[in-house]
Amino acid sequence: MKLNCDLGESFGIWQLGQDDKLMPHIDMANIACGFHAGDAHVINKTLQLAKHYNVDVGAHPSYPDKLGFGRRSMLCSSQEIIELVHYQVAALDGMAKNLGISISYVKPHGALYNDMMSNENVCDAIFEAVSSYHRPLKLMLLATTNQQSYRDKAAASGISLLFEAFSDRRYTESGFLMSRKEPQAVLNQEEMIQQVKSLMSSGDVVCASGKKINLQADSLCVHGDNEQAINVIKELKQLCSK
């Protein structure tokens, strides 16, 4: 199972994350495109890191919400969503080409990602944005207990999907992530390792209720905002490479 991580989320003199320390240990980099974080310099630097470590690159578009880091939903029409996704993907795609690399997938960020998973109109707009891009790109979305409906939608749209699971988040019985507002939504280090071992061995995760659900995931999302988290990612990399 490949590890993916959200990167390139600094902006100007404001620094977030440790991209240079994370990049050697992941397989896929979801790079911010400037709407929730990132700027021309940050994007270029992150792409260079990805090229150096031979990491697959994906566009990480969001609502135009730098103040809220893309975590606030916006009432955008379907056409607006298609256009803002195209704008961001094309920007990252163009800068990647300038370095001799190509992006291969799209993973929406924050509220746009959550809305894609909970609002059919937003989901349809994201699928249309990816399918109508001028060249084939895959779409990354959450692995849930109802993945067949997304596969059917993808087949009708003519796109390929990548399903991801989360290493550090607790799940509901429907296969969705618990809200971060809940006290046990984010797993500690021991729980993370246990969840990844379970995903690798059986595809199961234990929900907040104690019930087990099965998730068919192609990739594992990890986050590394500090030294301890990076050490955990190193351990997860070894588990996922077995």
PyMOL commands that set and color helices and strands:
alter all, ss='L'
color gray80, all
select helices_A, chain A and resi 19-25+40-52+78-98+110-118+120-131+147-157+189-201+227-241
alter helices_A, ss='H'
color red, helices_A
select strands_A, chain A and resi 2-7+28-32+56-60+103-106+138-142+161-166+204-206+212-214+219-222
alter strands_A, ss='S'
color yellow, strands_A
deselect
rebuild
show_as cartoon
